[in-house]
Amino acid sequence: MALAIPPQSQDHQPGVEKVMRPLAVHIRPDYKGSGKLEGKKALITGGDSGIGRAAALHFAREGADVSILYLDEHEDAKETVRLIEAEGRKALAIAGDVASSSFCNDAVAETVKTLGGLDIIVNNAGVQYVSEDLTDITDDVWQRHMDVNINGYFYITRAALSYLKNGSAIISTSSINAFAGNKSLVAYSTTKAAEMGFTRALALQLADKGIRVNAVAPGPVWTPLQPASWGPVDPQAVAELGSDTPMGRCGEPAELGPAYVYLASADSSFVTGQTLHVNGGKIVNG
């Protein structure tokens, strides 16, 4: 059923959950965990809200302790921690910018120390700035896309590798725009395509160690990044989010969470270097 989303905007990326209208759904009340991640330790960047929060809550319901990294959305992070702990699991929230390699190194070390290990990495934090003309993209905006969406994935994964082992999983949040492109999101689409190259090459490198590397490529999903990126340009575009998909709507984060559980668990033990497309029915290559 399509969400009734009114025109809206936020002035800060990656955006804030609590001011979204309507509020997003991150896990369905009837989602029943079955211990697929029992005893596992997960780190999720951008885990305070949106798809990251959905992955965190699904992981917790499946038995994992979860560390979330976030930029500066402290209230969102506190709520995610509360929700993880309500599932009976240990939670940790660490504020900082994944564009910094030193922060990533420290965050991974703190996660391992607090949770007692590390089994799952979800590289999910990202920025998305809209521009209708390539010549309007400033050096700073272009570089910010690269620093967060590409370098952040690399820094976190590099820092985590010495702790991962046979059976561990690395999951990248890519995008339909990595495959279909988007004329208003040239910089963002570029980084998402680069994430796919990173995912596939690393999967080959780590296959003999039993560490699986995969990606989820969402279509339009109701997260704070949408009003924070499209809203300042055209609040009406936020209201129309997902209307161009075959299903005629955007997705809820709760509809993404199970894809991350699959890729993080032994259910996908023969899957690496692959992409799950959760996009409302759009057909893409790759």
N, C-alpha and C positions, 0 to 999 in steps of 0.2 A: 504494500500500500504506500502510495506516495506521501512524503512528508509535506506538511503545510508550512513552508518556510517563507516568512515575510522578508522583504528587502531589508538588509542590515549591513553594518560595517564595523570593523574594529581597527584601531590605529596602531596596533602593536603586533608584530610577528614573534612567535608563531600563533598568537591568539590565546584567548582565555575561555575555558569551558563554561564557567558559571554565568556568563552574560549572553550565551547563545540562545536563540529563540527559534524553535523549541530546544530543550536540552537533548543531547545525544543519548542514545542507548548503547552501553558498552558491553553488557553481557545480559543475555536473556534470563529471566528468572527460572525458566524451565531447563536451562543448560545443566546437565548432570555430569560432573566429573567422574572419571573412572580410574584415577590413579596413574594416568599415562605419564605423568612427570613427577611421580612421587620421589621425594628426596633430591630432586634436581635444584640447581642454583642458576638463576637467570639474571642477565643484565639487559635492560632495554633503554636505549636512548630515546629521548622524546616520550618518555613513559608516563608523563603526568596527565596527558590528555589524548583525545582522539584515538587513533588506531593503536598507539603505544599503550594507552590505558586499557584498551580492549584486550590486547595481547597479555598484559600484566594480570588482569583479572581472570582470564581463561587459564593462564599458567598456574595461578594460585589455586583455582578450583580443581586443577588436575594434580595438585600436590607440590608445586614448586615454591621455593622462597624467591623473592624478586627484588632486585635493585633497580630503581628507575633513575635515570639522569634527566635533568631538565634545565632550561636556561634560567628563568627568573619568575616563573608562574608559581609562587610559593603556595598559594591557597589551593590551586589545582593539585599540586604535588601532595599536600597534606591530605586531601580527600582521597587520592589514589592510595596512599599508604593506609589510610583508615579502611578502605575497601579490601585491600589485600589482607590486612590483619583480621578483618571480619571473616575471611575464608579460613582462618586458623593458621596462616603462614607468616613467616618473618618478612618484613619489608624494610627497605632502606631507600631514602631519597637523597640525591646528591645534586646540588645546584652548580652549574658552570657551563662553559661554552665548549662544545665538542670540536670547534675550530682550533682549539689549543691542544697540542700534543701532550704538554705537561699535565693539563687537566685530565685528559683521557688516561694517561698513565696512572695518575693518582686515584682516579675514580675506579679503575679496574682493581688496583691494589686494595683500596678500601672495601670494595665489594667482596673480594676474596677473604679478607680478614674478618669481615662482619658476618658473612653468610657461611664461611667455611669451605669455599670452593667456587668453581664456576664451570657450568656445563653448556649453557645456551647464551648466545649473543644475538640480540635483535638490533640491527642498525636501522633506526627509524627516524631520528631527528632530521628535520629539513626546513628549508625556507623556499618561498615561491613568490616572486615579484612579477607582476603583470606589466607587459610593455607591448604596444602594438607596432612599434617600429624599432628595428635593431639599433638604429643610430641614437635612440633615446636611452639605451642601456649604458649606464655609466661604468667606469672601471670598478668603482667600489661595489656596485650592485652585482656585476658579473663575478667579482672576486668573492663576494659573500656567498653566492651560490656554490662556488667551488670549495670554499673553506668549510662550509657546513655539510653540504650534500655529498661531497667526494672525500675531502681530507678527513672529515669526522669519521666516516666509515673505515678508512684506512687506519687512522690512529687508534681507534677502539679495538679493531681486530688485531692489529699488531701487538698491542699491549696485552691482549687476552690470550694469544696463541700459546704462550708457555704454560698456561693453566689448563688448557683444553686437552682432551684425550679421546681415545677411541670411543665412539658413541656420542660425542659432542656435536652440537649443531650451531651453525652461523646462518642467520636469516637477514636478508636485505629487504627493506621496503623500497621497491622501485615504483613504477607508475605506468599506466597505460600510455602516458606521453613518451615513454622511452621507445615505444613501438609505433605509435600513431603520430607522434609529434603534436604540437599545439602552436598555432601561429602567434598567440599572445604570450607564450611561455617558452621562448627560445632558450634562454639560459637554463631554466628549470629542466626542460626536455633534454638538453645536452647533458646535464649532470645525471639524470635518471638513466640515460643510455650508457653513460660511463659506469654507473653502478652495476649495470648488467655485465659489462665486460669484466669488471672486478670480480663479480660473483662467479662467472663461468671459469675464468682463469684460476681463481683461488680454489674452486672445486676440484680442478684437475691436480693442482699442487698438493692438496691435502687428502686426496682420495686414499692413498696408501696408508695414511695415518688413521683412517676410520672417522675422520671429521667431515661431516656433510655440510655443503654450502649451497643454499638455495635462495629464492626470492619470491616475494608476493608482489604482484603488480595491480594495485587497486585502480578502479575507475573513480568516478566522483563519489566521495564519501563525506558525510556530514561531520566535519571536524572543525576546530577553531581556525585552522589555516585557511579555510574557505572565506569566511567573512573578513579575515585579516589580510587576505591577498586580493581577492576580487572586489570586496566591499568598497575600499577607497577609490577604486576606478569606476565601478558601476554596481551599486547596491542591488539593483534589479537582477543582475547576473547571479547573485547569490540565491535569490528566490527561484531562479530557473535551473539551479544546479541539477544535473542528471537528466533533464528533460529530453536530451538528445540520445539517450541510451535506448536500446530495444525494450527495456523494461519500463522506460519512461519516468525514472526516478533516480535519486541518489541513494547510496547505501548507508546503512547505519554501521558504526564501528563494530557492533556486536556481530555483524555478518562477516567480518574479517577475522575475528579472533580465532575461530576454529581452524582456519587455514594455517595460522601460526602454530597451533597445537600440533597439527599433522606434521609440519616440517620439523618441529622440535622434538617429536617423540619417535619411538621405535617403529611406529606405523609407517614411516617413510625411510626405513633402513636401506632401501635399494634406490633411493632418490637423491641425486646430487647434481648440481649444475643446472637445475631446472627452475621454471617460473610458474607459479599458480596465478592465473588471471581471474580476479574477482572484480568484475567491472560492469555488471548489469546486462551482459549479453553482447558486448561489442566484440567483433571478430578481429583478431590481430595475428600477425605472424611472429613466431618466436615464443 
